[in-house]
Amino acid sequence: MKKQRALLIIKPDGVQRGLIGKIVSRFEQVGLKIIGLKFEWANKEKIIAHYPETDAWFAKVGQRTLTNYAKKGLDAKKVFNTDKDVEIGKIVKSWLVDYMQESPVFLAVVEGYDAIEIVRKLSGNTIPVLANPGTIRGDFSHDTIDLANEQNRPLRNIIHASDTVEDGEKEVNLWFKEDELFDYKLAGEKFMYSLK
């Protein structure tokens, strides 16, 4: 079985609230290896490159927004001036670009077996109010889609975590150069994986 790499970004709300150490320790405690760290004020171009620019991605984001509005009996058109999912997705992405430049962001690359599944589980639901207690988003945020949209901003959900193996590799390569990543053994690997 091959180890996976995942990118974690502690977003401006996590950085500004002083949660970096508490968040990083959760990934270390489960045995994921940190192979790269960086603190950077992300530029607009890199953030735009991080979030997909495809109609499929815009539609997914827009459809999720429309679905959440419909569940609450609200009219998304009043907030977005459109009910077209792709257009709503583009608006949300523009909010994300602004949000990710509100302060520096803290970036980490973690590595381990099934790393993607582990980081997603530890991070919790991307909608903080729906995230389970014990997850990063469940413990450190309670933002809602309604409030975010009312204030014309994305959800403040503390952390980004790669959601597929392919995205993990793409994101790691976007934010880190190969010489910024380190290969070493953790003492705990011997006990966790029966390595000699």
N, C-alpha and C positions, 0 to 999 in steps of 0.2 A: 504494500500500500504506500502510495506517494504522499508526502507531506504537502499541505496547501499553504498558500500565503494569502493573507487578507489585509486590506488597508483599513485602518481606523482613523477617523478624523474627529477630534473633540472640537465641536463647533463653537462659535463665539459665545453662546450662552453658557456652555460648560467651562470655557476658559475664563470668562468674566466672573463667574461664580466661584472660581477657585477649586474646581472639581477634578483637575487633571490627575493628581496622585490617587484619589479614591477610585477613579475610573480605570486607570492603567493597572492598578493592583488587582482588580477583578480578573483581568485576563492572565496575569501572572499566576494568580492563585489556582487556576484550573490547569496550569501546566503549559500554556502556550508560550512560545519563546519569542521575545521581542528581538527582531533582527535589524530594526531601523527606527530611529526617532528623529523628529525635526519639529521646530517651532518656526512658523513662517507666516508672514502677512501675504496671503494668497492674492495674486493679481487676477483681474477679470478674465483674461484669456484662459488661464489654467482652470478656473472654476467653470467656465463655459465648456471647456474640453472634458471636464470631469463628468458633467451631467449630459446624457445623450442629446443629440440634436435631430433625432428621427421623429417622423410623424407617429410612429408606433409608440415611442416613449411619451410624447406629448399627449397622445390619445389615452394612454394608460393613466397618466397623472390626472388628466381632465376628467376621465370617466370615473376615477375614484372620488374626485371632488363632487361630481354630479350625483353619484350614488349616495355619498354621505349627506348631501343636501336633501335628496329625495327621502331618505330615511327619517329625516327630521321635519319633513313637510315644508322645507324652505325652497325658495326660488333662487338658484345660483345666478340667473340672469341679472338679478338686481345688484349683485356684487360685481360680476364680471362683464356686464353689458353684452353677454353672448351666452348661448347654451351649447356651443360647439366645443366638443372635448379637446380637439387639437389647439384651438385658440386659448382655452382655459389653461391647458398644459404650458403653453408658451408664457402666459402671464405668471404662472407659478414659478417657472424657471427664472424669469427676470427677478422675482422676489428672492429666490435662492441666491442668485448672484450677488445681490445687494447685502443680504444677510451674512453670507460667508466672508464679506469684507468689513464687517463691523469691528473686528478685532483680529489679532493673529489667531491662527488655528494650530492645534497640536496634532501632529501626524505620527502614527506608529504603524509599522509593519509587523504583524505577528505570524508565526509559522507553527504548524502542527498538523497532526492527523485530524481530518474533518474540521479544520480550522474555520471554514466558512459557516458550517452549521453551528459551531460553538459560539462564534462571535455574534451571529444572529440571535441565538437563544439568550445570551447574556445581555445583549442590547435591548431586547424587548420590542414590542409592537412599535412601528414608526409613528403611530398616533399615541402620544404619551398618556392620554387619559384612558386608553385601552390597554396599556402595558401592565403586565402583572407585577405585583410587589416582588422585590428580589431582583428584578432586572434593572439595568441602568436607567432606562427611561421611566420605568415604574417607580423607582425610588427618588429620582432627582427632577422630575418634571410632571406637570399636569396640564400642559397646554392642550387646547382643543382646536379642531378645524374651524368651528364657528367663530371663535375669538380671533384666530389668525386671519381668516378671510375678512372679518369685519374691520380689522386693522390693516388690511392690504399687505400681508406679510406671510411667509411660510411658517409652518409649525416650528417652534423652537424645541427641538427634540434631542438636544445634547450631543448626539454622536452619529456619525456615519459609519456603517460597517459594510464591507463588500458583501453582495448577496449571491454571487455565483463564483465558481472557480475562475471562469473566463473574465468576469468583471474584476475579480481580485488581482489577477495578473495585469490587466490593462491599467487599473488604478495605481498599482504599485509602480509600474513603469512610467506613468505620467508624473507622479510626485517624487520619485526617488531615482537617483542614478545608481547603477550597479555597485559602484564603489562606496555607496552610502549604506549598503546592506552587509551584514556580518554573518559568517558561518562559525558557530562555536557549539560546544556541548553544555547543556545545563546539568548540574549535579543531579537534579531530579529525574532526568531522562532515563538513567540507569534503573530507577525504581518503577517509573511509569511504564516503560516500554521493554523492560528486561534486556537492555542493551549492555554490552560489556565495555 
